Amino acid sequence: MQIKKILSEKEIEEIEDIIEKNYGCKIGMKNYRIFMTGEEKIWISSKSIDFDIFNFLKRCYRIGIYFGKLKRNKKIKLSIEGAMMVGKKAIKNIAILNDEEALKYMHGYDVTPDKIVEGELNNFILIKHREDFIGTGILRENYIENLIPKSRRIVKGKVI
């Protein structure tokens, strides 16, 4: 992972505005050090980390938590961890799944939600099961398109 840039206060505010527009909530990202890699991936770490040390390291594979990827249309494709952080305060673009659909979702299949809270068609949507946020998807006409990476899907077990 190569750090492209550490985001300034203004750039962090822009990301907060995108999250507020899409999910109706304000999260305190100024409490963290936010940086971006070359692929427009957003990472979050503690403010106590000194980034000057990475000039001397040969390889560094991970720093902090992967939050999401900034898209061209001023949207953020949140990671599972990003969905958990934003989901605590989100009030829109949420899909609620029952047990059966949640299991299908974790196996990597597209799902049909039980309820959608102010969902915007063809937009990223948070996936909620009971009290937990388990990821993101894209709200389509009659279903939710699964965005869980193959490496994070459940591969063993029975699919209902």
C-alpha positions as CSV (number, residue, x, y, z in Angstrom):
1,M,0.0,0.0,0.0
2,Q,1.4,3.3,-1.0
3,I,0.1,6.5,0.6
4,K,-0.9,9.0,-2.1
5,K,-1.7,11.8,0.3
6,I,-2.8,12.6,3.8
7,L,-6.1,14.4,3.6
8,S,-6.4,18.0,4.9
9,E,-9.2,19.4,7.1
10,K,-11.0,20.6,4.0
11,E,-10.8,17.3,2.2
12,I,-12.0,15.5,5.3
13,E,-15.0,17.9,5.5
14,E,-15.8,17.0,1.8
15,I,-15.8,13.3,2.7
16,E,-18.1,14.0,5.7
17,D,-20.4,16.0,3.4
18,I,-20.6,13.0,1.0
19,I,-21.5,10.7,3.9
20,E,-24.1,13.1,5.2
21,K,-25.7,13.5,1.8
22,N,-25.8,9.7,1.2
23,Y,-26.7,8.4,4.7
24,G,-28.1,11.4,6.5
25,C,-25.6,11.4,9.3
26,K,-22.5,13.3,10.5
27,I,-19.6,11.3,11.7
28,G,-16.5,12.7,13.4
29,M,-13.7,11.9,11.0
30,K,-11.6,14.8,12.3
31,N,-10.7,12.7,15.3
32,Y,-8.7,10.4,13.0
33,R,-5.8,10.7,10.5
34,I,-7.3,10.1,7.0
35,F,-5.2,9.2,4.0
36,M,-5.7,8.0,0.5
37,T,-3.9,5.5,-1.6
38,G,-3.4,5.7,-5.4
39,E,-6.6,3.8,-6.1
40,E,-8.7,6.4,-4.3
41,K,-9.0,4.1,-1.3
42,I,-9.7,5.9,2.0
43,W,-7.9,4.6,5.1
44,I,-8.4,5.8,8.7
45,S,-5.8,5.6,11.5
46,S,-5.1,7.1,14.9
47,K,-3.8,10.6,15.0
48,S,-0.9,9.4,17.1
49,I,0.8,7.5,14.2
50,D,3.8,9.3,12.8
51,F,3.8,8.9,9.0
52,D,7.4,10.1,8.6
53,I,8.6,6.6,9.7
54,F,7.1,5.1,6.5
55,N,9.7,7.0,4.4
56,F,12.3,4.6,5.9
57,L,10.3,1.3,5.7
58,K,10.8,-0.9,2.6
59,R,7.3,-2.5,2.8
60,C,4.2,-1.5,4.7
61,Y,1.1,-3.5,3.8
62,R,-1.4,-2.1,6.3
63,I,-1.9,1.0,8.4
64,G,-5.2,1.6,10.1
65,I,-8.6,0.5,8.8
66,Y,-9.8,0.5,5.2
67,F,-12.9,2.8,5.2
68,G,-14.0,2.8,1.6
69,K,-13.3,3.8,-2.0
70,L,-14.1,7.3,-3.4
71,K,-16.0,7.0,-6.6
72,R,-16.2,9.6,-9.5
73,N,-19.9,10.4,-8.9
74,K,-19.2,11.8,-5.4
75,K,-20.1,8.6,-3.6
76,I,-18.2,6.4,-1.3
77,K,-18.2,2.6,-1.6
78,L,-17.9,1.7,2.1
79,S,-16.0,-1.3,3.3
80,I,-17.6,-3.6,5.9
81,E,-15.8,-1.7,8.6
82,G,-16.8,1.6,7.1
83,A,-20.5,0.5,7.0
84,M,-20.3,-0.4,10.7
85,M,-18.9,3.1,11.5
86,V,-21.4,5.0,9.4
87,G,-24.3,2.7,10.2
88,K,-24.4,3.6,13.9
89,K,-25.8,7.0,13.0
90,A,-27.2,6.5,9.5
91,I,-30.9,7.4,8.9
92,K,-31.3,6.7,5.2
93,N,-30.1,4.3,2.4
94,I,-30.4,1.3,4.7
95,A,-31.7,-2.1,3.8
96,I,-32.9,-4.5,6.5
97,L,-32.6,-8.2,5.9
98,N,-34.1,-11.2,7.7
99,D,-32.0,-14.2,8.8
100,E,-32.3,-16.1,5.6
101,E,-31.4,-13.2,3.3
102,A,-28.6,-12.1,5.6
103,L,-27.0,-15.6,5.3
104,K,-27.4,-15.5,1.5
105,Y,-25.8,-12.0,1.5
106,M,-22.8,-13.2,3.5
107,H,-22.3,-16.0,1.0
108,G,-22.1,-13.5,-1.8
109,Y,-25.5,-13.6,-3.4
110,D,-27.8,-10.7,-4.4
111,V,-30.7,-10.4,-1.9
112,T,-34.2,-9.0,-1.5
113,P,-34.6,-6.8,1.5
114,D,-37.5,-7.0,4.0
115,K,-37.5,-3.2,4.4
116,I,-35.7,-0.2,2.9
117,V,-35.3,3.0,4.8
118,E,-35.3,6.0,2.4
119,G,-33.4,4.0,-0.3
120,E,-32.2,5.8,-3.4
121,L,-32.2,3.6,-6.5
122,N,-28.8,2.7,-8.0
123,N,-27.0,4.1,-5.0
124,F,-24.8,2.5,-2.3
125,I,-26.9,1.1,0.5
126,L,-26.0,-0.1,4.0
127,I,-27.0,-3.7,4.8
128,K,-28.5,-4.2,8.3
129,H,-29.3,-7.5,10.0
130,R,-31.0,-7.2,13.4
131,E,-28.8,-4.6,15.2
132,D,-25.6,-5.1,13.1
133,F,-24.4,-3.6,9.8
134,I,-22.9,-6.3,7.7
135,G,-21.8,-4.5,4.6
136,T,-22.9,-2.5,1.6
137,G,-24.7,-3.1,-1.6
138,I,-26.2,-1.3,-4.6
139,L,-30.0,-0.8,-4.5
140,R,-31.4,-2.0,-7.8
141,E,-35.0,-2.2,-9.1
142,N,-36.1,-5.5,-7.3
143,Y,-33.0,-6.6,-5.4
144,I,-29.7,-5.5,-3.7
145,E,-26.5,-6.2,-5.6
146,N,-23.9,-7.7,-3.3
147,L,-20.6,-5.9,-3.0
148,I,-18.8,-8.2,-0.5
149,P,-15.3,-9.1,-1.9
150,K,-14.8,-12.8,-2.5
151,S,-12.1,-12.9,0.1
152,R,-14.6,-11.8,2.8
153,R,-17.5,-14.1,1.9
154,I,-18.5,-17.2,3.9
155,V,-17.6,-20.2,1.8
156,K,-18.5,-23.1,4.0
157,G,-21.8,-23.9,5.4
158,K,-25.3,-24.4,4.1
159,V,-26.9,-21.7,1.9
160,I,-30.6,-21.5,2.5
